[in-house]
């Protein structure tokens, strides 16, 4: 098992006190309300090296990958690594039995997939004109604990995934009649796949 798989197998998602637990640490990111431009303002978390997570538009994602822009397009090593990370994490989460769903669509109480707009207006929250409806498939969720988990490489601006996370939140709301309490973004090293940190967000940081 790889380094990130070995570390992640100890992740149980929940503590005895009903709090989110991540073995490689959770950073509570506060005051990072998403802006209408799609960027999350005021977001910075300290990583193991003491450097800021740089989750803003000033961060060049290619820096974390140690290559040029061309190196991060298509089926690159980083893409393959991301798939491996997701597969290993999914296997671990399924085996743990601590999640309501793992890499599955959020469904209603009758078992029907909930369809949500692919893209919404980030000022009004309404579906963009011509937006198609699609399933919302988070990496994991626990409905009882009001938790949604998503895996992302360290250094990827969270604003890039705002529409995706809004889909998760909206599908959760339709199913449960209320918002999730926590969005846990588990960050992994984009070179090695090793787990690095987890940012714990409020859903209100992403919603218009």
C-alpha positions in Angstrom: 0.0 0.0 0.0 1.3 3.5 -0.8 2.1 6.1 1.8 -1.1 7.9 1.4 -3.1 4.7 1.5 -1.4 3.6 4.7 -2.0 6.9 6.4 -5.6 7.2 5.2 -6.6 3.7 6.4 -6.6 5.2 9.9 -9.1 7.8 8.9 -12.5 7.0 10.5 -14.2 10.2 9.6 -15.9 10.5 13.0 -14.7 10.7 16.6 -16.5 9.6 19.7 -17.5 13.2 20.2 -19.1 13.3 16.8 -16.4 15.6 15.4 -14.6 15.2 12.0 -11.2 13.5 12.5 -8.4 13.4 10.0 -5.1 11.8 11.0 -3.0 14.3 9.1 -4.7 17.3 10.6 -7.7 19.5 9.9 -7.5 23.2 9.4 -10.7 25.1 10.1 -10.7 27.8 7.5 -12.8 30.7 8.7 -13.9 34.0 7.2 -13.5 32.6 3.7 -16.8 33.5 2.1 -16.9 32.7 -1.6 -17.2 35.9 -3.7 -19.4 36.4 -6.7 -16.3 36.1 -8.9 -16.0 32.5 -7.9 -12.9 33.0 -5.7 -12.8 32.3 -2.0 -11.5 35.3 -0.2 -9.3 35.2 2.9 -8.6 31.5 2.5 -5.1 30.4 3.7 -4.1 27.4 5.7 -0.7 26.5 7.0 0.7 23.3 5.6 3.4 21.1 7.1 6.2 23.2 5.7 4.8 26.4 7.2 4.0 27.8 3.8 0.5 29.1 3.0 -1.7 26.8 1.0 -2.0 29.5 -1.6 -5.6 28.7 -2.6 -6.1 31.8 -4.7 -5.6 32.9 -8.3 -2.0 34.1 -7.6 -1.0 30.4 -7.2 0.3 28.7 -10.3 -0.8 25.1 -10.1 2.1 24.0 -12.2 4.5 25.0 -9.4 3.1 22.2 -7.2 3.5 19.7 -10.0 7.0 20.8 -10.8 6.3 21.3 -14.5 5.0 23.5 -17.2 1.4 24.3 -18.0 1.6 21.7 -20.8 2.5 19.1 -18.3 -0.8 19.3 -16.5 -3.1 18.7 -19.4 -4.5 15.3 -20.6 -3.7 12.0 -19.0 -0.5 13.0 -17.3 1.3 11.5 -14.3 -0.6 13.8 -12.1 -3.9 12.7 -13.5 -3.0 9.1 -13.0 -1.9 9.8 -9.5 -5.2 11.6 -8.8 -7.1 8.5 -10.0 -5.0 6.3 -7.8 -5.6 8.5 -4.7 -9.3 8.4 -5.3 -9.4 4.7 -5.7 -7.4 3.9 -2.6 -9.4 6.4 -0.5 -12.7 5.0 -1.8 -11.6 1.4 -0.9 -10.6 2.5 2.6 -13.9 4.4 3.2 -16.0 1.6 1.9 -14.2 -0.9 4.2 -14.6 1.4 7.2 -18.4 1.4 6.9 -18.5 4.9 8.3 -19.9 6.7 5.2 -23.4 6.7 3.8 -22.1 6.8 0.3 -18.6 6.5 -1.3 -18.2 7.8 -4.9 -22.0 7.3 -5.4 -24.8 9.7 -6.4 -26.7 11.4 -3.7 -30.2 9.9 -3.9 -33.5 10.8 -2.4 -35.3 8.8 0.3 -36.7 6.5 -2.4 -33.3 5.8 -3.9 -33.7 8.0 -7.0 -30.6 10.1 -8.0 -31.1 13.8 -7.2 -30.4 15.9 -10.3 -29.0 19.4 -9.9 -27.9 22.1 -12.3 -24.4 21.6 -13.6 -23.7 25.3 -13.2 -25.5 28.1 -11.3 -25.2 31.9 -11.3 -22.7 32.6 -8.5 -24.6 35.8 -7.6 -28.1 34.5 -7.5 -27.7 30.8 -7.0 -30.2 30.2 -9.9 -29.4 27.7 -12.7 -27.5 29.3 -15.5 -29.5 29.5 -18.8 -29.2 26.2 -20.6 -27.5 24.4 -17.7 -28.0 20.7 -17.9 -29.1 18.6 -14.9 -26.7 16.0 -13.5 -26.1 13.7 -10.6 -24.0 14.9 -7.6 -21.3 12.4 -6.8 -19.0 13.4 -3.9 -16.0 11.3 -2.9 -17.9 10.4 0.3 -20.7 11.6 2.5 -22.2 10.8 5.9 -25.8 12.0 6.0 -26.3 11.5 9.7 -23.2 13.5 10.5 -23.9 16.1 7.8 -20.5 15.6 6.3 -19.3 15.8 2.7 -15.7 14.8 1.8 -13.8 15.7 -1.4 -10.2 14.8 -2.3 -8.1 17.5 -4.0 -4.4 18.0 -4.6 -2.6 20.5 -2.4 -2.4 23.9 -4.1 -5.5 23.5 -6.3 -7.5 26.7 -5.8 -10.8 25.7 -4.1 -12.5 28.3 -6.4 -11.9 25.9 -9.3 -14.3 23.4 -7.7 -16.9 25.7 -6.4 -19.6 24.7 -8.9 -19.0 21.0 -8.1 -19.2 21.6 -4.4 -22.4 23.6 -4.8 -23.9 20.6 -6.6 -23.0 18.4 -3.6 -24.5 20.9 -1.2 -27.7 21.3 -3.2 -28.3 17.6 -3.6 -27.6 17.1 0.1 -30.1 19.8 1.0 -32.8 18.3 -1.2 -32.3 14.9 0.4 -32.0 16.0 4.0 -34.0 19.2 4.1 -31.0 21.2 5.3 -27.4 22.0 4.6 -24.4 19.8 5.5 -22.5 21.0 8.5 -19.0 20.4 7.1 -17.2 20.2 3.8 -13.9 18.4 4.3 -11.4 19.0 1.5 -8.7 16.4 1.9 -5.5 17.6 0.4 -2.8 15.2 -1.0 0.7 15.9 -2.3 0.4 16.3 -6.1 3.8 14.6 -6.6 3.6 11.6 -4.3 -0.1 11.3 -3.4 0.7 11.4 0.3 -2.0 13.0 2.5 -1.0 16.4 3.7 -3.9 18.3 5.3 -7.6 18.7 5.4 -9.5 22.0 5.1 -12.8 22.0 7.0 -15.2 24.4 5.4 -18.8 25.6 6.1 -21.1 25.2 3.1 -21.9 28.9 3.3 -18.4 29.6 2.1 -19.4 28.2 -1.3 -23.0 29.2 -1.7 -24.0 32.5 -3.5 
